[in-house]
Amino acid sequence: MLGFTTVRVDLSIIFCNLVHMTASSSASSLIAPGTVLRGVPVVPGVQYAPVIRPGRPPVVDDSAADISADDRPAEAARFTAAATAVATRLRDRAAHATGAASEVLAATATLAQDRAWLAAAEKRIGTGVPAVRAVREAVAQFVDMFTAMGGLMAERVTDLQDIGDRVVAELSGQPEPGVPVPLVPSVLCARDLAPADTAGLDPALIVALATTLGGPTSHTAIIARQLGIPCVVAVEGLDEVPSGAHVLVDGTAGTVTVAPDEAAAGDAVAVARRAAERAAHWAGPGATADGHPVAILANVQDGAAARSARETPAEGIGLFRTELCFLNRDTEPGVDEQAEIYGEVLDAFAGRKVVIRTLDAGSDKPLKFAGHPDEANPALGVRGIRIAQGNPGILERQLAGISAAAERTGSRPWVMAPMIATADEAEHFAAAVRRYGLTPGVMIEVPAAALLADRILDHVDFLSIGTNDLAQYTMAADRMSADLAALTDPWQPAVLALVAMAARAGVAAGKPVGVCGEAAADPLLACVLVGLGVTSLSAAAAAVQGVGAKLSQTTLAQCRAAADGVLGTATAADARAAALAVLGS
């Protein structure tokens, strides 16, 4: 189970980390005690602990002589074996993880065996370049290429660099790089974190995360939410904080305080701990303090994640991401195979609400069998429901699989489409869904859909707002860009204004409007969303109790007052402050 995966304690990594801590301790004088570094809050909570940093990349000698022609085939085979070993370990870790962690690790394993960069390294080896140097040069080539492309491709730079370091370590017989296993609970600080690192963290030892790069929907943020540990990203000045320094991470305020007053830090942690203990006793159902019902649901990606979510007070599934059974496949899964996968989730929440999102691929999640065109800007291209326009059979077969799973389990799931932009698209999708006896809805991720929510609701039975993409498209800012993390903060007033518009349309039509983006995992923002008129909140399973507990301590009038205050602000920071003024932390 993610977060409690057995991790091999590599003494050499721990020793190197301790040496690094000692060597860098003098650097703490660069930052005055009590200095507050500000970033983008991702996961609420407060923790106080010493800093650890990821182990350094493998140290190798790139001056080795070129390989003779006779030895080049063996050197190429050695490289292939190393890359395969790295990919196999990543796939094994994916198989033992669940939910977001499993998907992240599986995607990284696929990148580890991507033919483009492997061929670039093999070509260099074929000219006599030693394998280690060939890996470094090939990775550098693609890092430059991805960086120049920007957007969704640039986000893969950290992943590829991490894979290159792991392959080099395998080739040179050094320990695999990554996060050291701390001897005491610690705060993991890094410039950025690779998916393979964040997906294997133990929340008993890594009690908080802070990164210089990253955004609210980065890999680090997604895994931190699943682990339920405080997290702040895009922290300016974090690189100057040395290993061993004690820091106070406040995932609600979005701050990292360096060497704070120990007593004050202890008090802050105690307050947060008491709040967490209250949350741990919340058992549902979702409602405000004065009894206004709000369904608290979970986001899942497969049957294992659904079974895990079933152990929480989640009342159902608000977002079942179906991409997992399509991605990294050479051929489309058949109807029967899809029905079996969907049936696992329906079985886990038998008799309860389950919202299934149809295939959301394209952009950074291409399908090998869908014939994706090369696009200059794939985030604005053929993704989500748009894939069905050129491949109508994919949607029909998916609906057939969902229908078969529903019939087998005696369920009637709700089904929604991603990336709907017009009322016509909603009408066509709803007709297809109803032909299979299912309940149709759409996601509000495109500003146009929020603006026309009333007309879209003429055709569908519900809306679900995906705040991650809605923020990206509203603010014209790549949600994976660290430089633009402040723009894609879900507290941006422009984003919340669109949420309010969609929610008002739902109230007028008498139809439910939920939120299934990461905004629903923030207890404070969740109360604001309810105040805007949202009827359900769906988040990572680890966030369910925190959201439900906060809502149970807040009246509907307070939620509405906080929402009114937020809509009158001009910045994300002001919006958060306005909510805190009404609701407290």
C-alpha positions in Angstrom: 0.0 0.0 0.0 1.4 3.4 -1.0 3.1 5.1 1.9 3.9 1.9 3.7 6.0 0.2 1.0 9.1 -1.5 2.4 12.1 0.5 1.4 15.6 -0.9 1.4 17.8 1.1 3.8 21.0 1.8 1.8 23.6 2.6 4.4 25.8 4.3 1.9 23.1 6.7 0.9 22.4 7.5 4.5 26.1 8.0 5.2 26.4 10.3 2.2 23.4 12.3 3.3 24.8 12.7 6.8 28.1 13.9 5.4 26.2 16.3 3.2 24.2 17.5 6.3 27.4 18.1 8.2 29.2 19.8 5.3 26.3 22.2 4.6 25.4 23.0 8.2 27.4 26.2 8.0 25.2 27.3 5.2 22.4 27.9 7.6 23.8 31.2 8.4 22.8 32.3 4.9 19.2 32.4 6.1 18.4 34.2 9.3 16.4 32.2 12.0 12.7 32.9 11.7 12.9 33.7 8.0 9.6 32.9 6.3 9.8 31.5 2.7 6.5 31.7 0.7 5.2 29.3 -1.9 2.0 27.8 -3.1 0.1 25.7 -0.5 -0.9 22.3 -1.8 -1.8 20.0 1.1 -2.9 21.5 4.5 -1.3 20.7 7.8 1.7 21.8 9.9 5.0 19.9 10.6 8.3 20.8 12.3 11.3 18.6 11.5 14.9 18.6 10.2 15.4 18.9 6.4 16.7 16.1 4.3 17.4 16.3 0.6 17.6 13.7 -2.2 20.8 11.8 -2.6 23.2 13.3 -5.2 23.3 11.8 -8.7 25.9 9.1 -9.3 29.5 10.3 -9.6 31.2 9.0 -12.7 34.4 9.6 -14.7 33.3 10.7 -18.2 36.9 10.7 -19.4 37.0 6.9 -20.2 38.5 6.0 -23.5 36.3 5.2 -26.5 35.2 1.6 -27.0 36.9 -0.4 -29.6 34.8 -1.7 -32.5 34.9 -5.3 -31.3 33.6 -4.3 -27.8 30.8 -2.0 -29.0 28.1 -4.8 -29.2 28.8 -5.8 -25.7 28.7 -2.2 -24.5 25.4 -1.7 -26.2 24.0 -4.9 -24.6 25.2 -3.7 -21.2 23.4 -0.4 -21.7 20.2 -2.2 -22.8 20.3 -4.4 -19.7 20.8 -1.4 -17.4 17.9 0.5 -19.0 15.7 -2.6 -18.8 16.6 -3.2 -15.1 15.6 0.4 -14.3 12.3 0.1 -16.1 11.6 -3.2 -14.5 12.1 -1.9 -11.0 9.8 1.1 -11.8 7.1 -1.3 -13.1 7.5 -3.5 -10.0 7.0 -0.5 -7.8 4.0 0.6 -9.9 2.5 -2.9 -9.4 2.8 -2.6 -5.6 1.4 1.0 -5.5 -2.1 2.2 -6.0 -4.0 5.1 -7.5 -1.9 8.1 -8.6 1.4 6.5 -7.5 0.8 3.5 -9.7 0.0 5.6 -12.7 3.0 7.9 -12.2 5.4 5.1 -11.8 4.0 3.2 -14.8 4.4 6.3 -17.0 8.0 6.8 -15.8 8.7 3.1 -16.6 7.4 3.7 -20.1 9.7 6.7 -20.5 12.6 4.7 -19.3 12.2 2.4 -22.4 11.2 5.1 -24.8 12.8 4.3 -28.1 13.7 7.8 -29.0 16.2 8.5 -26.2 17.3 4.8 -26.1 18.2 5.0 -29.8 20.1 8.2 -29.3 22.3 6.5 -26.7 22.7 3.3 -28.8 23.8 5.4 -31.8 26.5 7.0 -29.7 27.7 3.7 -28.4 27.8 2.5 -32.0 30.4 5.2 -32.7 32.5 4.1 -29.7 31.2 6.3 -26.9 31.2 4.5 -23.5 27.7 3.7 -22.3 27.8 6.0 -19.3 28.8 9.0 -21.4 26.3 8.0 -24.1 23.5 8.1 -21.5 24.4 11.5 -20.3 24.7 12.9 -23.8 21.4 11.4 -25.0 19.6 12.6 -21.9 21.0 16.1 -22.3 19.9 16.1 -26.0 16.3 15.4 -25.0 16.3 17.7 -22.0 17.3 20.5 -24.3 14.6 19.5 -26.8 11.8 19.1 -24.2 12.8 22.4 -22.5 12.7 24.2 -25.9 9.2 22.8 -26.6 8.0 24.0 -23.2 4.6 23.2 -21.7 3.6 19.6 -21.2 6.9 18.3 -22.7 9.0 20.4 -20.4 7.5 18.7 -17.4 9.1 15.5 -18.4 12.6 16.9 -18.0 12.9 16.0 -14.3 11.6 12.5 -15.1 14.1 11.9 -17.9 17.0 13.2 -15.8 16.1 10.9 -13.0 15.9 7.9 -15.4 19.3 8.9 -16.8 20.8 9.0 -13.3 19.3 5.6 -12.4 20.7 4.0 -15.6 24.1 5.5 -15.0 24.1 4.2 -11.4 23.2 0.7 -12.7 26.0 0.9 -15.3 28.6 2.0 -12.8 27.6 -0.2 -9.9 26.5 2.6 -7.6 23.5 2.9 -5.4 20.3 4.0 -7.2 19.8 7.7 -6.6 16.8 9.0 -4.8 15.4 10.0 -1.5 17.5 8.7 1.5 15.6 6.8 4.3 15.9 9.2 7.2 16.6 8.0 10.8 14.0 10.4 12.2 10.8 12.0 10.9 12.0 14.7 8.4 10.9 17.3 5.9 11.9 16.5 2.4 13.1 19.6 0.5 14.3 19.6 -3.1 14.5 21.7 -6.2 12.1 19.2 -7.7 11.2 15.6 -7.1 11.1 12.7 -9.6 7.9 10.6 -9.7 9.8 7.5 -8.7 10.9 9.3 -5.5 7.6 10.8 -4.5 5.6 7.6 -5.2 7.6 5.6 -2.7 7.6 7.9 0.3 6.8 6.7 3.8 4.6 9.3 5.6 5.8 8.1 8.9 9.3 9.3 8.1 8.7 12.0 5.4 6.3 14.2 7.3 6.2 17.1 4.9 7.3 18.1 1.4 8.6 21.4 0.0 10.0 22.1 -3.4 11.5 25.0 -5.3 9.7 24.0 -8.5 6.4 22.4 -9.1 2.8 23.5 -9.2 -0.5 22.6 -7.5 -1.0 19.7 -9.9 2.6 18.5 -10.2 3.6 14.9 -9.4 4.9 16.0 -6.0 1.6 17.7 -5.2 -0.5 14.7 -6.4 1.5 12.2 -4.3 1.5 14.4 -1.2 -2.3 14.6 -1.3 -2.5 10.8 -1.6 -0.1 10.5 1.4 -1.9 13.2 3.3 1.2 15.1 4.3 1.7 18.9 4.3 3.1 20.2 1.1 4.2 23.6 -0.3 5.6 24.0 -3.8 7.2 26.8 -5.8 9.0 28.0 -2.6 11.3 30.9 -3.4 14.6 30.7 -1.6 14.2 27.0 -0.6 17.4 26.0 -2.3 19.4 28.0 0.3 18.0 25.9 3.2 20.6 23.2 4.1 20.1 19.6 5.1 19.8 19.4 8.9 18.2 22.8 9.4 14.8 22.6 11.2 11.9 24.1 9.4 8.2 24.6 10.1 6.1 23.7 7.0 2.6 25.1 6.9 0.7 23.6 4.1 -2.4 25.7 4.7 -0.6 29.1 4.6 2.0 28.0 2.0 5.0 28.9 4.1 8.3 27.3 5.2 9.8 29.0 8.3 13.5 28.4 8.7 14.8 27.7 12.3 11.6 29.1 14.0 11.2 29.5 17.7 11.0 25.9 18.9 8.2 26.5 21.4 6.1 28.4 18.9 6.7 25.7 16.3 5.6 23.1 18.8 2.4 25.0 19.5 1.6 25.3 15.8 2.1 21.6 15.3 0.0 20.7 18.3 -2.9 22.8 17.1 -2.7 21.1 13.7 -2.4 17.7 15.3 -5.6 18.3 17.3 -7.4 19.3 14.1 -6.1 16.2 12.4 -7.3 14.1 15.3 -10.8 15.6 15.1 -10.8 14.9 11.4 -9.7 11.3 12.0 -12.9 10.8 14.0 -15.2 12.2 11.3 -17.3 9.3 9.9 -19.7 11.1 7.6 -22.0 11.6 6.0 -21.0 15.0 4.5 -23.0 18.0 5.8 -22.4 21.4 7.2 -22.8 22.1 10.9 -26.4 23.1 10.4 -27.3 20.0 8.4 -27.0 21.1 4.7 -26.0 17.9 2.9 -22.8 17.8 0.8 -21.7 14.5 -0.6 -18.0 13.8 0.2 -16.6 11.5 -2.5 -13.2 10.0 -3.5 -11.2 10.1 -6.7 -9.8 6.7 -7.9 -8.0 5.2 -10.8 -8.5 1.5 -10.4 -10.1 -1.2 -8.3 -7.3 -1.2 -5.8 -7.7 2.5 -5.2 -11.5 2.1 -4.9 -11.1 -0.6 -2.3 -8.7 1.6 -0.3 -11.1 4.5 -0.6 -13.9 2.2 0.7 -12.0 2.2 4.1 -12.7 5.9 4.4 -16.0 7.7 5.1 -16.2 8.5 1.3 -19.9 8.2 0.3 -19.0 7.2 -3.2 -16.7 7.8 -6.2 -16.8 11.3 -7.7 -14.1 10.7 -10.3 -13.1 7.3 -11.7 -10.2 8.0 -14.1 -10.4 5.3 -16.7 -7.2 6.1 -18.5 -5.2 3.5 -16.7 -6.5 0.6 -18.8 -5.8 2.5 -22.1 -2.4 4.1 -21.5 0.8 2.3 -22.5 -1.2 -0.2 -24.6 -0.3 -1.0 -28.2 -3.9 -2.0 -28.8 -7.2 -0.9 -27.4 -8.6 -3.1 -24.6 -11.7 -5.0 -25.6 -15.2 -4.4 -24.2 -14.9 -7.5 -21.9 -11.6 -6.4 -20.4 -12.9 -2.9 -19.8 -16.0 -4.2 -18.2 -13.9 -6.3 -15.8 -11.8 -3.2 -14.8 -14.9 -1.0 -14.3 -16.7 -3.7 -12.4 -14.0 -3.7 -9.7 -14.7 -0.1 -8.9 -18.5 -0.6 -9.0 -18.2 -3.6 -6.7 -16.1 -1.7 -4.2 -18.9 0.9 -3.9 -21.9 -1.3 -4.5 -25.1 0.6 -4.1 -23.4 3.9 -3.9 -22.7 6.8 -6.3 -20.0 6.2 -8.8 -19.1 8.8 -11.5 -17.0 7.4 -14.3 -15.1 9.7 -16.6 -14.7 8.5 -20.1 -11.2 8.4 -21.6 -9.2 11.5 -21.0 -6.2 11.0 -23.2 -4.3 13.1 -25.7 -1.9 15.9 -24.8 0.6 14.5 -22.3 -1.3 11.1 -22.4 -1.2 9.9 -26.0 -2.7 6.7 -27.1 -0.7 4.5 -29.5 -3.8 3.2 -31.2 -5.7 6.4 -31.6 -3.7 8.0 -34.4 -2.9 11.2 -32.6 -1.7 13.9 -35.0 1.5 15.8 -34.3 0.3 19.1 -32.7 2.2 22.3 -32.0 0.1 22.8 -28.8 -1.3 19.5 -27.7 -2.9 20.9 -24.5 -5.2 22.8 -26.9 -5.5 20.0 -29.4 -7.2 16.6 -29.7 -7.7 15.4 -26.2 -10.5 14.1 -24.0 -13.9 13.8 -25.8 -12.3 15.2 -29.0 -10.5 11.9 -29.5 -14.0 10.4 -30.2 -14.5 12.7 -33.2 -11.9 10.9 -35.1 -12.3 7.5 -33.3 -16.0 7.1 -32.6 -15.6 3.4 -31.9 -13.4 4.1 -28.9 -16.2 5.9 -27.0 -18.9 3.4 -28.1 -16.8 0.5 -26.9 -16.1 2.2 -23.6 -19.7 2.9 -23.0 -20.5 -0.7 -23.9 -17.9 -1.8 -21.3 -19.3 0.5 -18.6 -22.9 -0.8 -19.4 -21.8 -4.4 -19.2 -20.1 -3.7 -15.8 -23.2 -1.9 -14.6 -25.4 -4.8 -15.6 -23.1 -7.4 -13.9 -22.9 -5.5 -10.7 -26.5 -4.2 -10.5 -25.2 -0.6 -10.6 -26.3 2.5 -12.5 -23.2 4.6 -12.7 -23.1 8.2 -13.8 -20.8 8.8 -16.8 -19.2 12.1 -17.7 -17.1 13.4 -20.6 -13.9 15.4 -20.3 -13.0 18.5 -22.2 -16.6 19.5 -23.3 -16.6 23.0 -24.7 -20.0 23.4 -26.4 -23.6 22.6 -25.8 -23.7 20.6 -29.0 -20.9 18.3 -27.8 -22.8 17.8 -24.5 -26.0 16.9 -26.4 -24.2 14.3 -28.6 -22.4 12.8 -25.7 -25.6 12.6 -23.6 -27.5 10.9 -26.3 -24.8 8.2 -26.6 -24.7 7.6 -22.9 -28.5 7.3 -22.6 -28.5 4.7 -25.4 -26.7 2.5 -22.9 -29.1 3.2 -20.0 -26.6 5.4 -18.1 -26.8 8.8 -16.5 -24.9 11.5 -18.6 -22.9 14.5 -17.4 -19.9 16.5 -18.4 -16.9 18.0 -16.9 -16.4 21.8 -16.7 -12.7 22.2 -17.5 -12.9 24.7 -20.4 -14.0 28.3 -19.6 -16.5 28.2 -22.5 -18.3 25.3 -20.7 -18.6 27.3 -17.5 -19.9 30.3 -19.4 -22.5 28.2 -21.1 -23.3 25.9 -18.2 -27.0 26.7 -18.3 -27.3 25.6 -21.9 -25.1 22.5 -21.4 -27.4 21.5 -18.5 -30.3 21.4 -21.0 -28.8 18.2 -22.2 -27.1 16.5 -19.3 -28.1 15.5 -15.7 -25.1 16.8 -13.8 -21.8 18.8 -14.0 -18.5 18.1 -12.4 -15.9 20.8 -12.3 -12.3 19.9 -12.9 -10.5 22.7 -11.3 -7.0 21.6 -12.4 -7.7 22.1 -16.1 -10.1 25.0 -15.5 -7.4 26.9 -13.8 -4.9 26.1 -16.6 -7.2 27.3 -19.4 -8.7 30.2 -17.5 -5.2 31.6 -16.6 -3.5 30.6 -19.9 -0.8 28.9 -17.7 0.5 25.4 -18.0 -0.5 23.7 -14.8 2.8 21.8 -14.7 4.9 24.9 -14.9 6.7 25.9 -11.7 7.2 29.4 -13.0 3.4 29.8 -13.4 2.4 27.9 -10.2 0.9 31.1 -8.7 -1.4 31.5 -11.7 -2.7 28.0 -11.5 -3.5 28.2 -7.8 -7.2 27.2 -7.5 -7.7 30.2 -5.2 -7.4 32.5 -8.2 -10.6 34.7 -8.1 -11.1 34.3 -11.9 -11.3 30.5 -11.6 -13.7 30.7 -8.6 -15.9 33.1 -10.5 -16.3 30.5 -13.2 -17.0 27.8 -10.6 -19.7 30.1 -9.1 -21.2 30.6 -12.6 -21.5 26.8 -13.2 -22.8 26.2 -9.7 -25.5 28.9 -10.1 -26.6 27.2 -13.4 -27.0 24.0 -11.5 -29.1 25.5 -8.8 -31.3 27.2 -11.4 -31.8 23.8 -13.3 -32.2 21.8 -10.1 -29.2 19.6 -11.1 -26.1 18.7 -9.1 -22.8 20.3 -9.7 -19.7 18.8 -8.1 -16.0 19.5 -7.9 -13.6 16.7 -8.6 -10.4 18.7 -9.1 -7.7 19.0 -6.5 -9.4 22.2 -5.1 -11.9 19.8 -3.4 -9.0 18.4 -1.2 -8.4 21.7 0.5 -10.7 21.8 3.5 -10.8 25.6 3.6 -11.5 25.9 -0.1 -14.0 23.1 0.1 -16.1 25.3 2.4 -15.9 28.1 -0.1 -17.0 25.8 -2.9 -20.1 24.8 -0.9 -20.8 28.5 -0.3 -20.7 29.0 -4.1 -23.4 26.3 -4.5 -21.4 23.1 -5.2 -23.3 20.0 -4.1 -20.5 17.4 -3.9 -16.8 17.3 -3.3 -14.5 14.6 -4.6 -10.8 14.4 -3.6 -8.0 11.9 -3.0 -9.1 9.4 -0.4 -6.5 10.7 2.1 -8.2 14.1 2.1 -11.8 12.9 2.6 -11.9 13.1 6.4 -10.2 16.4 6.6 -12.7 18.0 4.2 -15.6 16.3 5.8 -14.5 17.4 9.3 -14.0 21.0 8.4 -17.4 21.2 6.7 -19.1 19.6 9.7 -17.8 22.5 11.9 -19.0 25.2 9.5 -22.5 26.5 8.9 -23.9 27.0 5.4 -24.2 30.7 6.2 -20.4 30.9 7.0 -19.7 29.0 3.7 -21.7 31.6 1.8 -20.2 34.5 3.6 -16.7 33.2 2.8 -17.7 32.7 -0.8 -19.0 36.2 -1.1 -15.7 37.5 0.4 -13.6 35.5 -1.9 -15.5 36.6 -5.0 -14.8 40.2 -4.1 -11.0 39.8 -4.1 -8.4 40.3 -6.9 -5.6 37.9 -6.0 -5.3 34.3 -4.8 -3.6 35.4 -1.6 -6.4 37.9 -0.9 -9.0 35.2 -1.6 -7.4 32.8 0.8 -7.1 35.5 3.5 -10.8 36.4 3.0 -11.8 32.8 3.6 -9.6 32.5 6.6 -11.2 35.7 8.1 -14.6 34.0 8.0 -13.8 30.4 8.6 -10.5 30.3 10.5 -7.7 27.8 9.7 
